[in-house]
Amino acid sequence: MSNVTEIINRCLSFEDEQEWFDLKDSWYELDEIGQYISALSNAAAMCGEPYGYLIWGFNNETHQYTNTTLRYKRDVNGEPLEHYLARNVSPSVYFSFDEEIIDGKRVVVLSIPAARIVPTEFKGIRYIRVGSSKENIRKYPEREAALFRILNYGQPSLLNTEARFDDLSFDQLFLYFDMKGIKLNKKTFKKNLELLTADGKYNLLAQLLSDNPRIPIRFALFAGTDKTSTMYAVREFGDMCLLLALDKVIDYGDTLNVPQADERNRKVERKEVMLFNSQAFREAVINAFQHNSWISGTAPMFTAYKDRIEITSIGTLPPHQTKEGFYAGISIPVNAKLTEIFVQLHISEKSGRGVPRIVGEYGEKAFKFSNNAITVTIPFNRIDLGGTPQVTPQDTPQDVQVIKGGTTDNKIVEFCTEARSIQEILEHLGLKDRKSLMKHINRLLEQGRIARTLPDKPTSRAQKYVTIK
């Protein structure tokens, strides 16, 4: 496979254009090509991509080949086009044109190295991409500042991103390592696990491994096949060390994996058929934790429906990764240090078996790639698809709260689309028993359906409650 083909396959794996590449048919505007070199070089740096690409030979909307007629080996007032562009780009970046015939259609790719040290400019002006638009970066000072931060300090990561909180404790981390037979040294563990930024403050990895990362990790159960149906259970795992949360999510999935009695064609022994493949589920959960873009402040999402479980991690394929390599098990870590810790604790391994195991069980269709997330679908192998969702015997009353239309819980959620006080809720429901109401309030808080407006002052007289949308 040629380099051009690899570039195109990766770009077309995205549903829409990304800021680091642009598709054209046979468009040609001399100075605008130079502006694109600046914009795509800077955008590549912003997105953590080694190159930006301007690609001719495609319909921008349909992504279909068009057989471009672009001529890039031409002169501009007696000067070769490439020389003209290079002379006006500063600092010098080694861009290059390449072409290929693919499916009988001509394609041209302009590869542009990502900016380094300082932004790339054309004729003294720095450009940037905003969505699919090319803009003068001076119009977007916040993006310009972000670009300089990246050029100076590198892409935001778990290690160089400061934690949101400085009151972190690590008792659960020590216990977890101890359970795995590894003793952490209290004097050196922060350095050894790289939990501090260059200026000695806790980083985001420290926050994730602390006793309470304060990043919501929820596992929600819905009665139907989408989120418009009744939600009858939700569990919260964001108030514990990430390593412990991972184990808890896997354990909770096991409680849902009901052994089904298969009486079909029974002669002597009754067979038990599991609801889904536990190994595929485990690999999907580990991958979601390990490769999630935690710097976004959003955790992976776990959702069970009547016919499947969906596991969604934030982020896309990392640079240098292709879908073919992904399906083949070529693993490129998104969070290198977190991956190292997972390997050290034997949570995962570097063999790259996780994705192939899921593909082997459910096929490539189990994975859905969007512009900012990857979703794995684990379908249920139900023997009897009729009836309403069943609460498994392993579920406890604390885990499961059946939510039916018209209940007090739902009335509170509907009323609290605007922040409401306890007194306002009592009056709306026509109730007088404050203690009884608080049982509903506390349950909704645990389920993550409502939130306090003053979370740090739960007993404040000014406290109100608002629906989480």
C-alpha positions in Angstrom: 0.0 0.0 0.0 1.4 3.4 -1.0 1.9 6.3 1.4 -0.7 8.3 -0.5 -3.2 5.4 -0.1 -2.5 5.1 3.6 -3.0 8.9 4.1 -6.3 8.9 2.2 -7.6 5.8 4.0 -7.0 7.4 7.4 -8.6 10.7 6.4 -11.6 9.0 4.9 -12.1 7.0 8.1 -13.5 10.1 9.6 -17.2 11.0 8.9 -16.3 14.7 8.4 -13.3 16.7 7.6 -11.0 17.3 10.5 -9.1 20.5 11.1 -5.8 18.9 10.0 -7.0 17.9 6.5 -9.1 19.4 3.7 -10.6 17.8 0.6 -10.8 19.5 -2.8 -11.7 18.5 -6.4 -9.5 20.4 -8.8 -9.6 23.8 -7.0 -6.5 26.0 -7.6 -5.9 29.5 -6.0 -2.2 30.3 -5.8 -1.9 32.3 -2.6 -4.8 30.3 -0.9 -2.7 27.2 -1.2 0.0 29.0 0.7 -2.6 30.0 3.3 -3.7 26.4 3.6 -0.1 25.3 4.2 0.0 27.7 7.2 -3.4 26.8 8.5 -3.0 23.0 8.2 0.5 23.1 9.6 -0.8 24.9 12.7 -3.9 22.8 12.9 -1.9 19.6 12.9 0.1 20.9 15.8 -3.1 21.8 17.7 -4.5 18.3 17.1 -1.3 16.3 17.8 -1.0 15.2 14.3 2.5 15.0 12.7 1.2 16.2 9.3 -1.7 18.2 7.8 -3.0 17.4 4.4 -4.5 19.2 1.4 -6.0 16.5 -0.8 -7.3 16.9 -4.4 -9.5 14.4 -6.2 -12.5 14.2 -3.9 -16.0 15.6 -3.6 -16.0 17.4 -0.3 -19.5 16.3 0.6 -19.7 12.7 -0.6 -16.0 11.9 -0.2 -16.2 10.2 -3.6 -13.2 10.2 -6.0 -13.5 12.8 -8.8 -10.2 12.3 -10.8 -8.6 15.7 -10.2 -7.1 17.7 -13.0 -4.9 19.8 -10.7 -1.5 20.7 -12.1 1.0 21.3 -9.3 4.1 21.1 -11.5 3.6 24.6 -13.0 5.4 27.9 -13.0 4.3 31.1 -11.3 5.8 34.0 -13.3 8.7 31.8 -14.4 9.2 30.4 -10.9 8.2 26.8 -10.0 5.0 26.7 -7.8 6.7 24.7 -5.0 9.6 27.2 -4.9 7.1 30.1 -4.8 5.2 28.6 -1.9 8.4 27.6 0.0 9.8 31.1 -0.4 6.7 32.6 1.2 6.2 30.1 4.0 8.0 30.9 7.3 9.6 29.2 9.1 10.6 26.7 6.4 8.6 23.4 6.5 9.3 20.6 4.2 5.9 20.2 2.4 5.6 17.9 -0.6 3.2 17.0 -3.4 2.5 13.4 -4.3 0.0 11.8 -6.6 -1.5 8.3 -7.1 -4.0 6.6 -9.3 -6.6 4.9 -7.1 -9.5 3.0 -8.6 -8.6 4.6 -11.9 -8.9 8.1 -10.5 -6.0 10.6 -10.0 -5.5 11.9 -6.5 -3.0 14.6 -5.4 -1.8 15.0 -1.7 0.0 17.9 -0.3 1.7 16.8 3.0 2.5 19.6 5.4 4.6 19.0 8.6 3.0 20.2 11.8 4.3 23.5 13.2 7.2 23.4 15.6 8.6 26.0 18.0 6.6 28.8 16.4 3.4 28.9 14.3 3.8 28.5 10.5 2.9 31.6 8.5 2.4 32.6 4.8 3.5 36.0 3.6 3.8 37.1 7.2 0.3 36.0 8.3 -0.5 33.0 10.6 -3.5 31.0 9.7 -5.5 28.4 11.6 -8.4 26.1 10.9 -11.7 26.7 12.7 -13.8 23.7 11.9 -13.5 23.4 8.1 -12.7 27.2 7.7 -9.3 28.7 7.1 -8.9 31.9 9.2 -6.3 34.5 10.2 -5.3 33.4 13.7 -5.3 37.0 15.0 -9.1 36.8 15.0 -9.0 34.0 17.5 -6.6 35.0 20.3 -7.6 32.1 22.5 -6.7 29.6 19.8 -3.4 31.4 19.2 -2.6 31.2 22.9 -3.5 27.5 22.9 -1.3 26.9 19.9 1.7 28.6 21.6 1.1 26.5 24.8 1.2 23.3 22.7 4.3 24.5 20.8 6.1 25.3 24.1 4.9 22.4 26.3 3.6 19.7 24.0 0.1 18.3 23.6 -2.0 18.2 26.8 -1.7 14.9 28.5 -2.4 13.2 31.8 1.2 14.0 32.9 1.4 17.8 31.9 -2.2 18.7 32.7 -2.7 20.0 36.2 -5.3 18.3 38.4 -8.4 20.3 39.2 -8.0 19.6 42.9 -5.0 19.6 45.3 -6.5 17.8 48.3 -5.8 14.3 46.9 -5.3 11.1 48.9 -4.2 7.7 47.7 -5.2 5.1 50.2 -7.1 3.0 47.6 -4.1 3.2 45.2 -1.8 1.7 47.9 -4.4 -1.0 48.7 -4.9 -1.9 45.0 -1.1 -2.3 44.4 -0.8 -4.3 47.6 -3.6 -6.7 46.4 -1.5 -7.2 43.2 1.5 -8.0 45.3 3.3 -4.7 44.6 4.5 -2.5 47.5 4.4 1.3 46.8 6.9 3.4 48.6 5.1 6.4 50.2 8.2 8.6 49.7 8.7 7.9 46.1 5.4 6.7 44.6 4.5 10.2 43.2 7.8 10.3 41.3 7.7 6.7 40.2 4.1 6.9 38.9 4.8 10.4 37.5 1.9 12.0 39.4 3.4 15.5 39.4 3.7 18.2 36.8 7.1 19.8 36.0 6.4 22.5 38.7 5.6 19.9 41.4 1.8 20.1 41.3 -0.6 17.1 41.1 -1.4 16.2 37.5 -4.5 14.7 36.0 -3.1 11.1 36.3 -2.8 11.8 40.1 -6.4 12.9 40.1 -7.6 9.8 38.3 -5.7 7.5 40.7 -6.7 9.3 43.9 -9.4 8.2 46.3 -12.0 10.5 44.7 -11.2 11.7 41.1 -14.6 13.6 41.0 -15.1 12.6 37.3 -18.5 10.9 36.9 -18.3 7.3 35.6 -21.9 6.0 35.2 -23.4 2.7 34.1 -27.0 3.3 33.1 -29.7 0.7 32.3 -32.6 1.4 30.0 -35.8 -0.6 29.5 -35.9 -0.2 25.8 -33.5 0.0 22.8 -32.7 3.7 23.2 -32.5 6.5 25.7 -36.0 7.7 25.2 -37.1 4.6 27.1 -37.4 4.2 30.9 -34.2 4.3 32.8 -34.5 1.8 35.5 -31.0 1.8 37.1 -27.8 3.8 37.2 -24.6 3.2 39.1 -21.9 5.8 39.9 -18.2 4.8 40.0 -16.5 8.2 39.8 -16.0 8.5 43.5 -13.1 6.0 43.8 -9.7 5.3 42.4 -9.8 4.7 38.7 -8.3 1.3 39.1 -11.0 0.3 41.6 -13.7 1.8 39.4 -12.5 -0.3 36.5 -12.9 -3.5 38.5 -16.3 -2.3 39.7 -17.6 -1.6 36.2 -16.5 -5.1 35.1 -18.1 -6.7 38.1 -21.3 -4.8 37.5 -21.3 -6.1 33.9 -21.0 -9.6 35.3 -24.1 -9.1 37.4 -26.0 -8.3 34.2 -24.6 -11.3 32.3 -27.5 -13.6 33.2 -27.1 -17.3 32.5 -30.1 -18.3 30.4 -31.6 -21.8 30.5 -31.8 -23.1 26.9 -34.6 -25.6 26.7 -34.6 -25.8 22.9 -34.0 -29.2 21.5 -33.4 -30.5 25.0 -32.9 -34.3 25.3 -31.0 -34.9 28.6 -29.0 -31.9 29.8 -30.3 -28.3 29.9 -27.7 -25.9 28.5 -26.9 -22.5 29.9 -26.3 -19.6 27.5 -24.8 -16.4 28.8 -26.4 -13.1 27.8 -23.1 -11.8 26.2 -19.4 -12.7 25.9 -17.8 -11.7 29.2 -14.3 -11.7 27.8 -15.2 -9.3 24.9 -17.0 -7.1 27.5 -14.0 -7.0 29.8 -11.6 -6.1 26.9 -14.0 -3.3 25.8 -14.2 -1.9 29.3 -10.4 -2.0 29.8 -9.8 -0.3 26.4 -12.3 2.4 27.2 -10.6 3.3 30.5 -7.1 2.9 29.1 -7.6 4.9 25.8 -10.2 7.5 26.9 -9.3 11.1 26.4 -9.4 12.0 30.1 -8.1 15.5 29.5 -11.5 16.3 28.1 -12.9 16.0 31.6 -15.3 13.3 30.4 -15.2 9.6 31.4 -16.2 6.6 29.3 -19.9 5.9 29.2 -21.5 2.5 29.8 -25.1 2.0 28.8 -27.2 -1.2 28.8 -30.4 -1.5 26.7 -32.8 -4.3 26.2 -30.7 -5.8 23.4 -27.1 -4.6 24.0 -24.5 -2.8 26.0 -22.7 0.2 24.5 -19.3 1.3 25.8 -18.2 4.7 24.6 -14.8 6.2 25.1 -14.0 9.8 24.3 -11.5 10.5 21.6 -10.5 9.1 18.2 -7.8 6.9 16.7 -4.4 8.3 17.7 -1.9 9.7 15.1 -0.2 6.9 13.0 -3.1 4.6 13.7 -5.3 3.2 10.9 -8.5 1.2 11.2 -6.8 -1.7 9.6 -4.1 -1.6 12.3 -6.7 -1.0 15.0 -8.7 -4.1 14.0 -5.5 -6.2 13.7 -4.5 -5.4 17.3 -1.7 -2.9 16.7 -2.0 -0.9 19.8 -0.9 2.8 20.0 -1.5 4.1 23.5 -3.4 7.3 24.0 -2.3 7.5 27.6 1.2 6.0 27.7 1.8 6.1 31.4 -1.7 4.8 32.3 -1.1 2.0 29.9 2.2 1.3 31.6 0.5 1.1 35.0 -2.2 -1.3 33.5 0.5 -3.6 32.2 2.4 -3.5 35.5 -0.7 -4.5 37.4 -1.6 -7.2 34.8 -4.8 -5.5 34.0 -3.9 -5.5 30.3 -1.0 -6.7 28.2 1.0 -5.5 25.2 -0.1 -8.4 23.0 -2.8 -6.4 21.3 -5.4 -9.2 21.7 -8.2 -7.0 23.1 -9.7 -5.6 19.8 -9.1 -8.8 17.8 -11.0 -10.7 20.5 -14.0 -8.4 20.2 -13.8 -8.5 16.4 -13.6 -12.3 16.5 -16.7 -12.5 18.6 -18.9 -9.7 17.1 -17.1 -8.6 13.9 -15.8 -5.1 12.9 -19.4 -3.8 13.0 -19.1 -3.9 16.8 -17.1 -0.6 16.5 -18.5 2.7 15.6 -16.2 5.7 15.0 -17.5 9.2 15.3 -15.6 12.5 15.2 -15.0 12.5 18.9 -15.7 9.1 20.3 -15.4 5.3 19.7 -18.4 3.1 20.7 -18.2 -0.7 21.1 -21.5 -2.5 21.0 -21.9 -5.8 22.8 -25.1 -7.4 21.6 -27.2 -9.6 23.9 -27.8 -13.2 22.9 -31.3 -13.5 24.3 -33.1 -16.8 24.0 -36.4 -15.1 24.7 -36.5 -11.5 23.4 -40.0 -10.9 24.7 -41.1 -9.2 27.9 -39.7 -6.3 29.8 -36.1 -5.9 31.0 -35.3 -8.2 33.9 -33.5 -7.3 37.0 -31.0 -10.0 37.7 -30.9 -11.8 41.0 -27.5 -10.4 41.7 -28.8 -6.8 41.7 -29.5 -5.3 45.1 -32.1 -2.7 46.1 -29.4 -0.2 46.3 -28.3 -0.9 42.8 -31.7 -0.9 41.1 -34.4 1.7 41.4 -37.2 1.0 38.9 -38.4 4.3 37.4 -42.0 4.3 36.2 -43.8 7.2 34.5 -45.8 9.3 36.9 -43.9 8.4 40.0 -42.8 11.0 42.6 -39.2 10.6 41.3 -40.1 11.5 37.8 -42.3 14.4 38.9 -39.4 15.8 40.8 -37.1 15.5 37.8 -39.7 17.2 35.6 -40.2 20.0 38.0 -36.5 20.7 38.6 -35.6 21.6 35.1 -35.1 24.9 36.9 -33.4 25.0 40.2 -35.9 24.4 43.0 -35.8 24.5 46.8 -37.1 21.7 49.1 -40.1 23.9 50.0 -40.9 24.6 46.3 -40.8 20.8 45.6 -43.0 20.0 48.6 -45.6 22.6 47.5 -45.5 21.4 43.9 -46.1 17.8 44.9 -48.7 18.7 47.6 -46.6 17.0 50.3 -45.9 18.0 53.9 -43.4 15.3 55.0 -40.0 16.8 54.4 -38.2 13.6 55.6 -40.1 11.4 53.1 -39.3 13.8 50.3 -35.6 13.7 51.1 -35.6 9.9 50.5 -36.6 10.7 46.9 -34.1 13.5 46.6 -31.2 11.4 47.9 -32.1 8.6 45.6 -32.2 10.9 42.6 -28.8 12.4 43.6 -27.3 8.9 43.8 -28.7 8.0 40.4 -27.2 11.2 38.9 -30.7 12.5 37.7 -30.5 15.7 39.8 -27.7 17.7 41.4 -27.3 20.2 44.2 -26.7 23.8 43.2 -24.4 24.1 46.2 -22.6 20.7 46.2 -20.0 21.8 48.7 -22.7 22.9 51.2 -25.3 20.1 51.2 -27.1 21.4 54.3 -27.2 25.0 53.3 -30.6 26.8 53.6 -30.0 28.2 50.2 -29.6 24.7 48.7 -31.6 23.9 45.5 -31.8 21.0 43.2 -31.7 20.9 39.4 -32.2 18.2 36.8 -29.2 16.9 35.0 -29.9 17.0 31.3 
